[in-house]
Amino acid sequence: MNQIENISHDLRTPLTAIIGFLELIDRDSLDVEDRESLEVVKKKALALKKLTAQFYDLSRLAAEDYQLKLKKTDLGRILRETVLDSYQELKLKNLNVSVDIPDTPVFVRGNEEALERIFQNLLQNAGRYALSVFSVSLTIESGKVYVRMINDTDMENQQDADSLFERFYTGDSARKQGSTGLGLPIAKHLAEAMGGRLSACLTEAEDKNGCHCLWKFLD
């Protein structure tokens, strides 16, 4: 893992320089075909930079000595703000979105940046793969806090749901839409670093299958 972290770190500087030089190219001096080629190169370079950054993050999270600074944190506020930031994007996907988050504070021991990252990754995944509906809720059950994100899906079995947290899993290659397959593994590592759990399961409904993401943080 240390070797992956070092390689990822070493790649970030030249990639940043390459992207910077691409930005300096005068688009107006290029013909249509060359401008299109430039955009393709920029897109690929940005995707590689993102992948390198996620490799770096995942290698750090997987290290046995990795620790997050935890403190009393309002989980409800962070979830509301993150959902609000992503709400318009989810609606643009023509999803029927429902939200059930208490207005009162829900305190847990956690890391605010890590919680935001978890929610962002899960919401991004829902926006990428949900078919028509998406819901998010926060409940307190037997002294534990549960956040549930549910969306319909065309997954066929529980094995597919379990694979969501494997590195590089992107489902149907025709639908991965730029996914690196590292977002959910990173989210899972972050949850576990805070003493939580992140899992997914398929549930039967009258008119759809549901992909049910759940994790819990001790109060």
C-alpha positions in Angstrom: 0.0 0.0 0.0 2.9 2.4 0.8 4.2 1.8 -2.7 0.9 2.6 -4.3 0.6 5.8 -2.2 4.1 6.9 -3.2 3.4 6.2 -6.9 0.1 8.1 -6.8 1.8 11.0 -5.1 4.6 11.1 -7.7 2.1 11.1 -10.6 0.0 14.0 -9.3 2.6 16.7 -10.0 3.3 15.9 -13.7 -0.4 15.4 -14.3 -1.2 18.8 -12.8 1.4 20.3 -15.1 0.1 18.6 -18.2 -3.5 19.8 -17.5 -2.1 23.3 -16.9 -0.3 23.3 -20.3 -3.4 22.0 -22.0 -5.4 24.9 -20.6 -2.8 27.3 -22.1 -3.3 26.1 -25.6 -5.1 28.7 -27.8 -8.3 27.0 -28.8 -9.1 29.8 -31.3 -6.0 28.9 -33.4 -7.2 25.3 -33.8 -9.6 24.0 -36.4 -12.7 22.1 -35.3 -11.1 18.7 -35.4 -8.1 19.7 -33.4 -10.3 21.4 -30.8 -12.3 18.2 -30.4 -9.1 16.3 -30.0 -7.9 18.8 -27.4 -11.1 18.3 -25.4 -10.7 14.5 -25.5 -7.1 14.8 -24.2 -8.1 17.2 -21.4 -11.0 14.9 -20.4 -8.6 11.9 -20.2 -6.0 13.8 -18.3 -8.6 15.0 -15.7 -9.9 11.4 -15.4 -6.4 10.1 -14.8 -5.8 12.8 -12.2 -9.0 11.9 -10.4 -8.1 8.2 -10.5 -4.6 8.9 -9.1 -6.0 11.0 -6.3 -8.5 8.2 -5.4 -5.6 5.7 -5.4 -3.8 7.9 -3.0 -6.8 8.3 -0.7 -7.6 4.6 -0.7 -4.0 3.5 0.0 -3.9 5.9 3.0 -7.3 4.7 4.3 -6.3 1.0 4.0 -3.1 1.6 6.0 -3.4 -0.1 9.5 -2.1 3.1 11.2 -4.7 5.4 9.6 -6.8 7.3 12.1 -9.4 10.1 11.8 -9.8 12.8 14.4 -13.3 12.3 15.9 -15.4 14.7 17.8 -19.0 15.4 18.6 -20.6 16.1 15.2 -24.2 16.9 14.0 -24.7 14.1 11.5 -28.1 15.4 10.5 -26.8 18.8 9.5 -24.0 17.4 7.4 -26.5 15.0 5.7 -29.0 17.8 5.0 -26.4 20.1 3.5 -24.8 17.3 1.3 -28.2 16.2 0.0 -29.1 19.9 -0.7 -25.9 20.3 -2.7 -26.7 17.3 -4.8 -30.5 17.8 -5.0 -30.5 19.6 -8.3 -28.2 17.1 -10.0 -30.5 14.2 -8.8 -33.6 16.0 -10.2 -31.8 16.6 -13.5 -31.5 12.8 -13.7 -35.4 12.8 -13.6 -35.4 11.0 -10.3 -38.3 11.2 -7.9 -36.4 12.3 -4.8 -37.7 12.1 -1.2 -35.9 13.2 2.0 -36.6 12.4 5.6 -34.0 14.0 7.9 -34.9 15.3 11.4 -34.6 19.1 11.9 -33.1 18.6 15.3 -29.4 17.8 15.8 -28.3 14.2 15.7 -24.9 14.0 17.3 -22.4 11.3 16.8 -18.6 10.9 17.2 -17.3 11.5 13.7 -15.2 13.5 11.4 -17.1 16.2 9.4 -15.0 16.0 6.2 -15.1 12.2 6.2 -18.9 12.2 6.6 -19.3 14.7 3.8 -17.1 12.5 1.6 -19.2 9.4 2.4 -22.5 11.1 1.6 -21.1 12.7 -1.6 -19.8 9.4 -2.9 -23.1 7.6 -2.1 -25.2 10.4 -3.7 -23.0 10.4 -6.8 -23.5 6.7 -7.1 -27.3 7.1 -6.8 -27.3 9.8 -9.4 -25.3 7.6 -11.7 -27.2 4.3 -11.4 -30.7 5.0 -10.0 -33.5 4.4 -12.5 -36.4 6.5 -11.3 -36.6 6.9 -7.5 -34.2 7.9 -4.7 -34.8 8.4 -1.0 -32.6 9.2 2.0 -33.6 9.0 5.6 -32.0 9.3 9.1 -33.4 7.5 12.0 -32.3 6.6 15.6 -33.0 3.0 16.6 -32.0 1.4 19.9 -29.4 4.1 20.5 -27.8 3.8 17.1 -28.0 6.2 14.2 -28.9 4.8 10.7 -28.7 6.6 7.4 -30.5 4.8 4.6 -30.3 5.6 1.0 -32.6 3.7 -1.3 -32.9 3.7 -5.1 -34.4 1.4 -7.7 -31.9 -0.6 -9.8 -31.6 -3.2 -12.4 -29.2 -5.3 -10.3 -30.3 -9.0 -10.4 -28.8 -10.5 -7.2 -27.3 -9.8 -3.8 -23.8 -10.6 -5.1 -24.0 -7.5 -7.4 -24.9 -5.4 -4.4 -22.0 -6.8 -2.3 -19.7 -6.0 -5.2 -20.5 -2.3 -4.9 -17.7 -1.9 -2.3 -15.1 -3.8 -4.2 -12.3 -1.7 -5.9 -13.0 -0.9 -9.6 -16.5 -2.4 -9.6 -18.5 -0.2 -12.0 -21.5 -2.5 -12.9 -22.5 -2.6 -16.5 -19.6 -1.0 -18.5 -22.2 0.6 -20.7 -23.6 2.6 -17.8 -20.5 3.4 -15.7 -20.4 7.0 -17.0 -16.9 7.8 -16.0 -16.9 5.9 -12.7 -13.5 4.8 -11.4 -15.0 2.2 -9.1 -13.2 3.6 -6.1 -15.8 6.0 -4.7 -17.7 3.4 -2.6 -14.7 1.5 -1.4 -13.3 4.9 -0.1 -16.7 5.6 1.6 -16.6 2.2 3.2 -13.1 2.7 4.6 -14.0 6.1 6.0 -17.1 4.7 7.7 -15.1 1.9 9.3 -12.4 4.4 10.4 -15.2 6.1 12.5 -16.5 2.8 13.9 -19.4 2.6 11.5 -20.6 0.2 8.8 -21.5 0.6 5.2 -23.4 -2.1 3.4 -25.9 -2.6 0.6 -28.7 -5.1 0.0 -31.4 -5.8 -2.5 -35.1 -5.6 -1.4 -38.2 -6.6 -3.2 -40.9 -4.0 -3.9 -44.1 -4.2 -5.9 -42.7 -2.5 -8.9 -38.9 -2.4 -8.5 -35.8 -3.8 -6.9 -34.2 -1.5 -4.3 -30.6 -1.0 -3.7 -30.4 -0.3 0.1 -27.3 1.4 1.4 -27.1 1.5 5.2 -24.4 2.4 7.8 -24.5 3.2 11.4 -22.6 5.4 13.8 -22.7 4.9 17.5 -24.1 7.9 19.5 
